[in-house]
Amino acid sequence: MSLENQRDQIIENLELLNRQVAKQNSLSRMLWVGVIYGIGFFIGSVIIATIAFGILGPWFGQIGWIRSAFETGYGLLH
């Protein structure tokens, strides 16, 4: 492979990399990535909170004002 062919190949690769970087840095792509990460963070937080409340629920049930608030809410719904 001659030097000129190598130079042309390097230039083609650099142009390809520049196009890929420009696509990755586009506003619409960053917006979609942010939305996906936000949804993932929300779902993960809900799962962790559910597990924590499931484990700590009986302990919270022993606190008087929390128990009375729960019973009031339960009475309103039924």
C-alpha positions, 0 to 999 in steps of 0.5 A: 500500500502506497503512502498516498493510499494510506493518507487517503484511507486515514482521511476517510476514517477521520471524516467518518469519525467526524460525522459520527461525533457530529451525530452523537452531539446532535441536540435531538439525540441528546434530548432522547438520551436524556429522556431515556435516562430520566425514565430509567432513573424514575423507574429505578427510584420507584423500585428502590422506594417500594423495596425500602417501604416494604422492609420498613413498613412495619416499623413505620406502622408503629409510629402513632401519627403515621398509623392514624393518617393511614387509617384516616386515608383508608377510611376515606377510600372505603 
